[in-house]
Amino acid sequence: MKLLIISDTHLPVRAKDLPAPVWAAVDAADVVVHAGDWVSLDALDALEARAARLVGVYGNNDGPALRARLPEVARVELDGIRMAVVHETGAATGRERRCALAYPETDVLVFGHSHIPWDTTAHTGLRLLNPGSPTDRRRQPKHTYLTAETRDGALVDVRFHEL
């Protein structure tokens, strides 16, 4: 199963649309995961219309209309991998320990908010992934997003893509 993982798109504030390579990744993915800060319903509607399957949550910049349609935390099982998606996880210091305690029944936690690409593993085996942002790099050198695949109950070929 092919996954596209994005967050912090901030449409249309930081960009008018997703970059073409991200749309191509949407078309190639079996599941698109979005970790919040959509900003507009149009962004959600566009991804829902184009993605084969969409898993998303709201972020701190998402207003009442988005919060009415999206959960704060999404939990899915993809090919035997227990995944949770949330926008905010707090400070980087102690993140793995906090998240391992907060998501004990989870194999992979996707989060956003910081716009900083992140791939670490907690002492419990919980993998934490932040794709960065394809539209708002903030203090990062490049805009980024993630792709990955599930194979035999494992997350494999996790790759950051720079735009």
C-alpha positions in Angstrom: 0.0 0.0 0.0 1.4 3.4 -1.0 1.1 6.3 1.4 1.4 10.0 0.9 1.9 11.9 4.2 1.5 15.7 4.3 0.8 18.4 6.8 0.6 22.1 7.3 -0.6 23.0 3.8 -2.1 26.3 4.9 -4.1 26.7 1.6 -4.6 29.3 0.2 -2.7 31.4 2.7 0.9 30.1 2.1 0.2 28.8 -1.4 -2.7 28.9 -3.8 -2.6 25.1 -4.4 -0.5 22.1 -3.6 2.6 21.8 -5.8 2.3 19.5 -8.9 4.6 16.8 -7.5 2.3 16.5 -4.4 -0.8 16.2 -6.6 1.1 13.5 -8.6 1.8 11.7 -5.3 -1.9 12.0 -4.3 -2.8 10.3 -7.6 -0.2 7.5 -6.9 -1.2 6.9 -3.3 -3.6 4.3 -1.9 -3.9 6.5 1.2 -3.3 10.2 1.8 -2.6 11.2 5.4 -2.9 14.9 6.3 -1.8 16.0 9.8 -3.7 19.2 10.0 -3.5 23.0 9.3 -5.5 22.8 6.1 -6.9 26.3 6.7 -9.6 26.1 4.1 -12.5 23.7 3.4 -11.5 23.9 -0.3 -8.3 22.1 0.5 -10.1 19.4 2.3 -12.7 19.1 -0.5 -10.0 18.9 -3.2 -8.1 16.1 -1.4 -11.2 14.2 -0.6 -12.3 14.4 -4.3 -8.9 13.2 -5.6 -7.5 10.8 -3.0 -8.3 7.1 -3.2 -8.6 7.3 0.6 -8.0 10.3 2.9 -7.1 10.2 6.6 -6.9 13.7 8.2 -7.1 15.7 11.4 -7.6 19.4 12.1 -4.8 21.6 13.3 -4.6 24.7 15.4 -5.1 27.0 12.4 -8.3 25.2 11.3 -11.6 26.9 12.1 -15.0 25.6 13.1 -16.0 24.3 9.6 -12.9 22.1 9.4 -13.2 21.0 13.0 -16.8 19.9 12.3 -15.6 17.5 9.6 -12.3 16.3 11.0 -11.2 14.7 14.3 -8.5 15.9 16.5 -6.9 12.4 16.4 -7.5 9.9 13.7 -6.7 6.2 14.2 -6.5 3.7 11.4 -5.1 0.3 10.7 -3.3 0.0 7.4 -2.1 -3.5 6.4 -1.8 -4.4 10.1 0.0 -1.1 11.0 -1.7 0.8 13.8 -1.4 4.4 12.9 -2.5 7.5 14.7 -2.6 11.0 13.2 -2.6 14.2 15.3 -1.5 17.8 14.6 0.4 18.8 17.8 2.7 16.8 20.0 4.3 19.5 22.0 8.0 20.4 22.4 10.7 18.4 20.6 12.4 17.7 23.9 10.8 14.5 25.4 8.5 14.0 22.4 9.2 10.3 22.0 8.6 9.5 25.7 5.4 11.6 25.8 4.0 10.1 22.6 4.9 6.6 23.6 2.8 7.1 26.8 -0.1 8.8 25.0 -0.3 6.3 22.1 0.6 2.9 23.6 -1.5 0.9 21.1 0.1 2.7 18.1 2.9 1.6 15.7 3.2 4.9 13.8 2.3 8.4 14.9 2.0 11.0 12.2 2.1 14.6 13.4 2.6 18.2 12.1 2.6 21.7 13.5 6.3 22.4 13.6 6.9 22.2 9.8 10.1 20.4 10.7 10.7 17.0 9.0 11.0 14.3 11.7 11.6 10.6 11.8 12.4 9.0 15.1 11.5 5.9 17.1 10.6 5.8 20.7 11.9 3.2 23.2 8.6 1.3 22.8 9.1 1.0 19.0 6.6 3.8 18.2 7.7 5.5 15.0 7.1 9.3 14.9 6.8 11.0 11.5 6.4 14.7 10.6 6.4 15.3 6.9 7.2 19.0 7.2 5.2 21.2 4.9 4.9 21.2 1.1 3.8 24.9 1.0 5.3 26.6 4.1 8.9 25.7 4.9 9.3 28.3 7.6 12.9 28.0 8.8 13.6 24.8 6.9 15.7 24.9 3.7 13.1 23.2 1.5 9.4 22.4 1.4 8.9 18.7 2.2 6.5 15.8 2.2 6.7 12.1 2.9 5.9 8.9 1.0 6.0 5.4 2.4 4.7 1.9 1.8 3.3 -0.8 3.9 4.6 -4.3 3.3 3.9 -7.4 5.4 2.7 -5.4 8.4 5.7 -3.0 8.3 6.2 0.6 7.2 8.9 0.6 4.6 10.6 2.9 2.1 9.9 6.0 4.1 11.2 8.9 2.1 11.3 12.7 2.5 10.8 14.6 -0.7 12.1 18.1 -1.1 10.4 20.6 -3.3 
